[in-house]
């Protein structure tokens, strides 16, 4: 990662918080049900905005 940043002309920022903490993204419907759970496998693993928007559209088109 450090080499990629250097090649792109960027600097690595100092760590803030817990760099090992894994995140996740969740979509909850109007009834409070979890409709999508995306568990990150590493701190940089995040779904794209397009992925999340497509999931929301799919959930809206097919409510349970």
N, C-alpha and C positions, 0 to 999 in steps of 0.2 A: 504494500500500500504506500509506503514511504517513497519508493522509486516512482510509482505512478504520479504521486503528487509533485515530486520534483520535476519530472518530465513535462507536467502540465504547467509548470511555473508557479506552483502553489507551495505553501509551507504547511507542515504538520502542526496543528494547534495542540497546546498542552491538554492533558486529560482533565475532564471535569466530571465529577460524579463517579459512579461505578461503571467503568468501561466494559465490564463483563456482564452487566445486567442485560437480559434479553427482553425485548419488547414484544408487542403484538398489536394486532388491529382486530376490532370487533364491530360487527353490525348487529344492532338490536332492533327488532321490529316494534311497531306501535303497541303490541301487547306485552312487550318486555322479554320476548323470546330471542335468544341468540340465534342469528341466522347465518353468520359467518364468523369463524374463529381462525385467525391467521397467527400462528405461533412462530416467532422468529427463531432461526437456528443459530444466528450469530448477531452481534450488535448492529451490523449493517444490512441485515436481511429484512427488507420491508417491501410490501407489495406496492406496485405502481398505483398512481391515482386512477389510471384507466381501468386497472383490475378491480379496484374498489367501486368505481362508478358503474362498471358492467355488472358487478354483483348486486348493487342496489337496484339497477334497472331490472335484472332478472328476478329479484325478490319481489319488486313492485308488480311485475307482470304475472307472477305466480304466487300470490299470497296463500298461506296455508290456513 
